[in-house]
């Protein structure tokens, strides 16, 4: 079946513009995560959705960042008034049934290919 | 201090060698542990879960030491195709608390 998809794959924008990144998780996966990864760095957690609600927004770097998820499926990450330090790869991942408390296939995060954002 | 710490490497070893690296975590409430692999400019993919009793998958062996709060990954008879960044992942019982380490870069040379 289809995996996690993200669009656009690449986005180049000018400083100060708004951008919207999209994630389509695997059908039936209840949880969705956004991360960002700067060049040569690890994954930085941004936000997590369980269904359409976001119990943990603690990773959002500033109030210029927001995200929503509708219909328990597609999610969009919006960055307003982009800055050069926002340049990174933005990765989305989904999990079928998270938080099982045991190592199981239900806990595997499936990642999308990412959106490479460049702010000039 | 980061909640999950890894030696960034790079580890540069010859083909056929055995290589091991550790990952330490600071939160004792951590409950599930994983190793992910990330190839250059690709998304991370699950390599293996880490069970309390330790587990093996072919040339890969993962160990968990709860008392010392670290997990390890051992790769035997390394192949050129093992060259990648290996990410340590720790999950608490709360589903939102999935923490990735910064990764350990491994390079296998012919």
Boltz contact constraints between the chains, C-beta under 6 A:
constraints:
  - contact:
      token1: [A, 31]
      token2: [B, 95]
      max_distance: 6.0
  - contact:
      token1: [A, 42]
      token2: [B, 100]
      max_distance: 6.0
  - contact:
      token1: [A, 42]
      token2: [B, 101]
      max_distance: 6.0
  - contact:
      token1: [A, 42]
      token2: [B, 102]
      max_distance: 6.0
  - contact:
      token1: [A, 42]
      token2: [B, 103]
      max_distance: 6.0
  - contact:
      token1: [A, 43]
      token2: [B, 100]
      max_distance: 6.0
  - contact:
      token1: [A, 48]
      token2: [B, 96]
      max_distance: 6.0
  - contact:
      token1: [A, 55]
      token2: [B, 96]
      max_distance: 6.0
  - contact:
      token1: [A, 56]
      token2: [B, 96]
      max_distance: 6.0
  - contact:
      token1: [A, 98]
      token2: [B, 95]
      max_distance: 6.0
  - contact:
      token1: [A, 99]
      token2: [B, 95]
      max_distance: 6.0
  - contact:
      token1: [A, 101]
      token2: [B, 31]
      max_distance: 6.0
  - contact:
      token1: [A, 101]
      token2: [B, 93]
      max_distance: 6.0
  - contact:
      token1: [A, 103]
      token2: [B, 32]
      max_distance: 6.0
  - contact:
      token1: [A, 103]
      token2: [B, 49]
      max_distance: 6.0
  - contact:
      token1: [A, 103]
      token2: [B, 51]
      max_distance: 6.0
  - contact:
      token1: [A, 107]
      token2: [B, 32]
      max_distance: 6.0
  - contact:
      token1: [A, 108]
      token2: [B, 46]
      max_distance: 6.0
  - contact:
      token1: [A, 111]
      token2: [B, 43]
      max_distance: 6.0
  - contact:
      token1: [A, 111]
      token2: [B, 44]
      max_distance: 6.0
  - contact:
      token1: [A, 113]
      token2: [B, 43]
      max_distance: 6.0
  - contact:
      token1: [A, 114]
      token2: [B, 43]
      max_distance: 6.0
